[in-house]
């Protein structure tokens, strides 16, 4: 075995899976009902980014009112995340107002849904370095932009989280096939895990008459048992727990100080490192 392969470690997702998929949809609209049905049917998970002061704007892409919003997402099994109280550009208003937009949004969602809400999608992708630093101070763990990477790389900057693709892009089917037909362990030099991150607005399927696009994607990906289906927040939390592993000086023992198990591949073998435990790696 190459000495390079002897030393390298690679993150693996729960149960040792090499690939993960997640969905992110904005605005809290009526079409989310059908999207949630499709996700559930195929065993997939999504994150729905909600405003908290636009419940009287139903004419804006058929937004849900307050009662409908709580009823749809509260026990859906999917994540809810921030999208600003009023869907404004956070990078085009005074910083104190940007802070208020996020804090008001978060306080409302946490009260109504009875959970911690610390993920986000930027309205209009309105972010700059100053806004990102403020979000970090406010405890936001990740925030999604609208900048497609067309790659499956794991994010390195969670407050400038760039998705793989918007579902209207022509390359969606090509990316889906690429994601499903290969796997990181097939690669020689770069065996890092893959994340397929799809985003959009569910009302676009109604506007464009192309629900078949998301139905096809979800059906294909949902059939692959080697893919971990998770919310945005769960993936972010998992990666951060993996990155918190503490290694011995020779790299042959790892301690996991976090609250959850993580999986690591070394020398072609996958190990589970339980939360609060240490694992000694074996030699092939």
Secondary structure, 3 states (H helix, E strand, C coil): CCHHHHHCEEEEEHHHECEEEEEEEECCECCHHHHHHHHHHCCCCEEEEECCCCCCCCCCCCECCHHHHHHHHCCCCCEEEECCCCCCCHHHCCHHHHHHHHHHHHHHHHHHHCCCCCEEECHHHCCCHHHHHHHHHCCCCEEECCCCCCCCCCCCCHHHECCCEECCCCCHHHHHHHHHHCCHHHCCCCCCCEEEEEEECCHHHHHHCCHHHHHHHHHHHHCCCCEEECCHHHHHHHHHHHHCCEECCCCCEEECCCCCCEEEEECCEEEEECCCCEEECCCC
